[in-house]
Amino acid sequence: MPTKDNRQIMQDFGIRRGRQLLAVGVALFLVFFLAMLYKRPTVLGEFSKDAVFGAQVIVIAAFIGFSRVNWRCPSCNKYLGNDLSRPACRKCGTRLQ
């Protein structure tokens, strides 16, 4: 397998970080929006509290699944953990920023 140069790795990490930040924003917005619907289920029509709660669970599960796939080192493909501004991979030591 050909190795990537450091510039390409940093570029790939930047793209992954951007997608991760977007996913965090969308997931937070949807969870808070659904929490508002849970408190007032008749604001946008008739929603049962069980349906709103189920939608919240689906949003959280989708975010976790996306993060497991997206938030990996571009060099060794190991999970990067919970630090969005990580300067280097903990596993292989590749510089990410």
C-alpha positions in Angstrom: 0.0 0.0 0.0 1.6 3.3 -1.0 2.1 5.8 1.8 0.6 9.3 1.7 2.8 12.3 1.9 2.3 14.6 5.0 0.6 17.3 3.0 -2.0 14.9 1.7 -2.6 13.5 5.3 -3.1 17.0 6.7 -5.5 17.8 3.9 -7.5 14.6 4.4 -7.6 15.4 8.2 -8.9 18.9 7.5 -11.7 17.5 5.4 -12.5 14.9 8.0 -12.4 17.6 10.7 -14.8 19.8 8.7 -17.2 17.0 8.2 -17.0 16.1 11.9 -17.7 19.8 12.9 -20.7 19.9 10.6 -22.0 16.6 12.0 -21.7 18.0 15.5 -23.6 21.1 14.6 -26.4 19.3 12.8 -26.8 16.7 15.5 -26.9 19.3 18.3 -29.5 21.4 16.4 -31.7 18.4 15.7 -31.5 17.1 19.3 -32.4 20.5 20.7 -35.1 21.0 18.2 -36.5 17.6 19.0 -36.3 18.4 22.7 -38.4 21.5 22.1 -40.9 19.3 20.2 -40.9 16.9 23.1 -41.9 19.7 25.5 -44.5 21.1 23.1 -45.6 18.3 20.8 -48.3 20.3 19.1 -46.2 23.2 17.9 -45.6 21.9 14.4 -48.6 19.5 14.2 -49.5 16.5 16.3 -46.4 14.4 17.4 -46.4 11.8 20.1 -43.7 12.1 22.7 -42.6 8.6 22.0 -42.1 9.4 18.3 -40.0 12.5 19.2 -38.0 10.5 21.7 -37.4 7.8 19.1 -36.2 10.5 16.6 -33.8 11.8 19.2 -32.4 8.3 19.7 -32.0 7.8 16.0 -30.2 11.2 15.6 -27.7 10.3 18.4 -27.1 6.8 17.0 -26.6 8.2 13.5 -24.1 10.8 14.9 -22.2 8.1 16.8 -22.1 5.8 13.7 -20.9 8.6 11.5 -18.2 9.6 13.9 -16.9 6.0 14.1 -16.5 5.9 10.4 -15.3 9.5 9.7 -13.1 10.4 12.7 -10.1 8.2 11.9 -6.5 8.9 11.2 -5.9 9.4 7.4 -2.6 7.5 7.8 -3.3 4.4 10.0 -7.1 4.5 10.0 -7.4 4.2 13.8 -10.1 6.1 15.8 -8.8 9.6 16.8 -10.8 9.9 20.1 -12.7 13.0 21.3 -10.2 15.8 20.5 -11.1 17.8 17.4 -7.9 19.8 17.4 -5.5 16.9 17.8 -2.1 17.8 16.4 -0.9 14.2 15.9 -2.3 10.6 15.9 -2.0 8.8 19.2 -1.4 5.5 17.5 1.0 6.1 14.6 2.3 9.6 15.6 1.5 11.1 12.1 1.3 14.9 12.2 -2.3 15.9 11.4 -2.2 19.7 11.6 
